[in-house]
Amino acid sequence: MKNLLLDILNNIVKHPDEIKIIESNEEKNVIFEIYANSEDVGQIIGKDGRTIKSINILLNAAKKDPEKKFILKVIR
């Protein structure tokens, strides 16, 4: 899933070489902390959070374990 997320983000940002993702597990949640260039944060979040919500929907649709939940955190 981390690779899928990285591929999606690399295609929507202006500085793909500055994208860094840290994955951590917390009970049934998988948390992805996304570090990006400050110029790209707006692109990742999108208007009213639509882009980040859509990415989260894609990740949840692609998961194999129905009990897992993905949480995305964008950090500057």
Secondary structure, 3 states (H helix, E strand, C coil): CHHHHHHHHHCCCCCHHHCEEEEEEECCEEEEEEECCHHHHHHHHCHHHHHHHHHHHHHHHHCCCCCCEEEEEEEC
